[in-house]
Amino acid sequence: MEALKRANEIRTRRASLKRELKAGRAQIHGLLLDPPEYLQTAKVFDLLLAVPKYGRVKVNRILTQCRISPSKTIGGLSERQRGELVSYLRR
């Protein structure tokens, strides 16, 4: 029961964060450089989709350019991948 409660809390917090990203009240750069604990197991692809003006094609192109697998999690990104992704998104 404890694991179920924790999983539900994480899903709720992620959904809230995605709404904040969609509305422009949160910045993707800071989340990628210093992700909160509940975001560590989230997929990079899903988080980028929540950013305004980023669809599946653009997100796939960005991840390919930065040599990141679409199934990679935020916590699984190396420092090189984080830096490359953030610098690409700031263009």
C-alpha positions as CSV (number, residue, x, y, z in Angstrom):
1,M,0.0,0.0,0.0
2,E,2.9,2.3,0.8
3,A,4.4,1.8,-2.7
4,L,1.0,2.5,-4.3
5,K,0.6,5.7,-2.3
6,R,4.1,6.8,-3.3
7,A,3.5,6.0,-7.0
8,N,0.2,8.0,-7.0
9,E,1.9,11.0,-5.4
10,I,4.7,10.9,-8.0
11,R,2.2,10.7,-10.9
12,T,0.2,13.6,-9.5
13,R,3.3,15.8,-9.1
14,R,4.5,15.0,-12.6
15,A,1.1,15.8,-14.1
16,S,1.1,19.1,-12.2
17,L,4.6,19.8,-13.5
18,K,3.6,19.1,-17.1
19,R,0.7,21.5,-16.7
20,E,3.1,24.2,-15.4
21,L,5.4,23.5,-18.4
22,K,2.5,23.7,-20.9
23,A,1.4,27.0,-19.4
24,G,4.9,28.5,-19.5
25,R,5.1,28.8,-15.7
26,A,8.1,26.4,-15.4
27,Q,11.3,26.2,-17.4
28,I,12.6,22.9,-18.8
29,H,16.3,24.0,-18.5
30,G,16.3,24.0,-14.7
31,L,14.4,20.8,-14.5
32,L,16.9,19.0,-16.8
33,L,20.0,20.4,-15.0
34,D,18.7,19.8,-11.5
35,P,15.7,17.5,-11.6
36,P,13.6,16.9,-8.4
37,E,13.6,13.4,-7.0
38,Y,10.1,12.6,-8.3
39,L,11.3,13.4,-11.9
40,Q,14.3,11.0,-11.9
41,T,12.4,8.1,-13.4
42,A,10.3,10.2,-16.0
43,K,11.1,9.8,-19.7
44,V,12.9,12.7,-21.3
45,F,10.7,12.3,-24.3
46,D,7.5,12.7,-22.3
47,L,8.8,15.8,-20.4
48,L,9.8,17.5,-23.7
49,L,6.4,16.9,-25.2
50,A,4.9,19.0,-22.4
51,V,6.9,22.0,-23.5
52,P,4.8,24.4,-25.8
53,K,5.6,24.2,-29.5
54,Y,7.3,20.8,-29.1
55,G,5.6,17.9,-30.8
56,R,6.7,14.3,-31.4
57,V,8.6,15.1,-34.6
58,K,10.6,18.0,-33.1
59,V,11.3,16.1,-29.8
60,N,12.6,13.1,-31.8
61,R,14.8,15.3,-33.9
62,I,16.2,17.0,-30.8
63,L,16.9,13.7,-29.0
64,T,18.6,12.3,-32.2
65,Q,20.7,15.4,-32.5
66,C,21.8,15.1,-28.9
67,R,22.4,11.3,-29.2
68,I,19.8,10.5,-26.5
69,S,17.5,7.5,-26.7
70,P,13.7,8.3,-26.6
71,S,13.3,5.8,-23.7
72,K,16.0,7.5,-21.6
73,T,14.9,8.7,-18.2
74,I,15.8,12.1,-16.7
75,G,17.9,10.4,-14.0
76,G,19.7,8.3,-16.5
77,L,21.1,11.2,-18.5
78,S,24.9,11.7,-18.4
79,E,26.3,15.1,-17.7
80,R,27.3,15.4,-21.4
81,Q,23.8,14.6,-22.5
82,R,22.2,17.0,-20.0
83,G,24.5,19.8,-21.1
84,E,24.1,19.1,-24.8
85,L,20.3,18.9,-24.5
86,V,20.0,22.2,-22.4
87,S,22.3,24.1,-24.8
88,Y,20.2,22.8,-27.8
89,L,17.0,23.9,-26.1
90,R,18.3,27.3,-25.3
91,R,18.9,28.1,-29.0
